[in-house]
Amino acid sequence: MIDALTHLDFPSFDRDRAGIVARARASGVTGWVIAGTDPAAWARTLAVARETGGFPALGVHPWWAPRVDLDTAIADLEARRPQAIGEIGLDRLKPGWERQQKAFRAQLAVARGLNCPVILHVVRAWADVRAILRRDGLPAAGGMVHGWTGPPAAVPEAEALGLMVSFGRGLLRPGRSLESSPRVSLDRLLVETDGEPAGLVAVVRALAVRRGVEVGEIERVTAANALRLFACRG
């Protein structure tokens, strides 16, 4: 299994990061994406990825966008030439809407220039993200929407834009994630924890039940999709 979105670089994991990695591997999770959120911590993201064997992504998260020097961050991102850009996107529940949009579009431009995949954070903002992606475009390498909570009817829109759709712990309770999960094409399906990778086991089991397939099929398909997405830099 591959966890398509974690934040193992966060200081909250410092006390037991080795244990977290050991538990992940014991549970059958063989890889994880570590998504950066704050330019001030990108060096840490890269260091933790090296330490744990994770795949690093760098980005200005919409929660951080209002308080960073965006010009400096974009120049740093271009200089670092990351293998993936994220976590980026839009969040209607957080302040700094104009800054969020500016940061999102600027980072999409960097991703197109580098042809690396993007990891999208979308909260109450699918229509806005969809409009920007239709206008500006994704990199050819594609991308993913993490922690999907959008309406089921929006899944085909996401796929048509070139995105994969990732499900996390939202599958463990009633809601839009459960409703949407059967709608995603197998070749566009990802799983994540947004936390400790060993928790991916419960997510995969819930997804298998919801789709009416064997757990092994979800493990195989989602791992193959993650490898394809994050290995497709041109």
N, C-alpha and C positions, 0 to 999 in steps of 0.2 A: 504494500500500500504506500501511497505517497500523499502527504498532507500538503495541499496546495496553498495554504496560508497559515503561517504562524508569526508570532512576534517574540521568538526566543531570545532576541537581543534586548528585550526590556529588562531593566534592573530587577523587577520582581522575580525573575527566574534565576538570579545570580546564586542564591543559596543552594540550589539543588539542580543546576543545569546538567551535571554529569548523570545524576539519577534520572532526570527527565529523558535524556538520550538513551540510557540503558533500558528504561521501561518502554520507550517507543520501539526499540529494536526487538525487545522480548515479545511485544504484542504483534510484531509483523510489519511495522511501519519502517520502510527502508529509506525514505527520503522525505524532506520537508523544505518548503520555501519559507525563507525569512524575509519579510517585507519591511523595509525601512519606512519611517514616517517623518523624521525630523532631520534636516541637513546637519545639525550639530551632532547627531548620533550616527551618521552614515559610516564612519570609520569603525564604530563599534559593531554595526550590523555586519560589515564585511569580516571583522575579526571573529565574531561568534559563528558566522557561516563556516569559516575555515576550521574553527575549533570543533564544531559539531558535525561537519560534513553536510551542512545544509546548502541550499541554493539561494544566493542573495539577490534581492531586488532593492532598488533605491528609489525613493520618491518623497514628495512633499504631500503628506496626508492633508485632506481638506480641513481637519481640525487645527493643523499647524499653519496652514496657508496665511491666515490673517496676521501672523506675528513673525514671519520670516522675511528676510531681505530677498525678494524673489529673484532679482537680477543676479545676485551673487549665487543663489542656490542653483539657478539654471546654468550658469557658467560652470559651477562645480560639477553638476550632473553631466554636462557635455564633456568635461575633462576626464571624468572617471569612466565614461563609456560602459555603463553597467550592462549586465546580461539581460536584465528585465527592469522595467520602471514601474514602481508601485510601492506603496499603496497610494493611488491618486484618485481623484473623483470629486463628487459633490455631495453635500449633506445639508438638506433643508432645515434640519433641527439645530444647526450650529451657526454662529454668527459669521460675518465677513463674506456675505454671498458674492459680492463683486470680486473680491480677492480670490475666493475659491475658484471662480470661473476662469480668472486670469491665470492662476497657477495650473489649473487643469489643462487649458488649451496650450500653454507654453510647454508643459511636459509631454503632451501628445505630440507636439512638433519635434521635440528631441527624440522621442521614440520612433517617429517616422524616419528621422534622419539616420538613426542608428539601426533601424529595422529590428527592434527588440520588442518583445511582448509587454503588454501593460496589465496591471492588476488594478481593478476598479472598485472603489468604495462608492456605493450608491444608496442613499437613504432619502426617501420621499422625493427623489429627484430623477426618476427614470426618464420622464419626458424631456427634461433639460439635457441629460446626458445623451439621450438618443438624438436630439437636435444637433448637439455639438459634433457627435460622431458622424452624422450624416453630412454636416457641412465641412468639417475638417478632415475626417477620415481616420481610421486606425492605421497603425503600421501593417505592412504585409504580414508580419509575424503574428498578428492577431492579439488576443488578450482574453481576459476572464473577468466576469463579475463575481466578486467574492461574497459569500454569505447571502445568497439570493433570497430576497423577501418580497420581490415584485409580484404583480398579479400573474396568474398563469397565462393570460392572453398575451403578455409581453414577452414570453419565452421565445416564440418564433421571431419576434423583432430583434431580440438580442442575437440569435443565431444568424439571422440574415445580415447583420452588421459585421459578422466575423468573430463573434465572441463565444467563448465557452462559459458555462454556467456552473458555479460551485455551490455546494450545499454544506452546511455545517450543523451545529447543534440545534438549529431551528427545526430540524427534522425530528427532534426528540419531544416535541410538543405540538399540539394542534396549531395550524396557521398556514400562511401562504407558502412557506417552504414545502410543507407536505402536499399542498394542493398542486404546486408547480412541478414537483420532482418527476412525475410520470411524463411530463410534456417535453422534457429535454431529450434530444437525440443522443443515442449512446456515444457517438463520436464527439459530443460536445459536453460531456458530463465530467465534473470534478467533485472531489470531496475535500473537506478541510476541518480544522478544529478552531482556528483563531486563538489557540491556546496550547495545551500540552498534547503532543502528537499521539500519545497512547490512547487518547480519547477518540481517535479516528475509528476504532473498532465499533463503538456504539453507533456512530454516524453511518458507517457502511452497512451495518445490520439493518438499521431503520430504513435506509434507502432500498436495500434488497427487498424487504418486506413490502414497502410501498409500491415497488415496481413489479413485484411478483416473480423475482428471479433469484437464483442462488447467490449467496454471499460472494463466492469465488468469482462469479462473473463481474460483479461490481468492483471487486478488488482489481481484477485484471484490466477491465476497460478503463477505469479512472486512472490507474497507474500509467497505462499506455498513453492516455490523453495528456497527462501532466508531462510526461517525457517528451511527447511531440511538441507541446506548446513551448516548453522552456528550453528546447534544443533547436528551435527553428530560427535562431538569429542568422541573418544573411551576411 
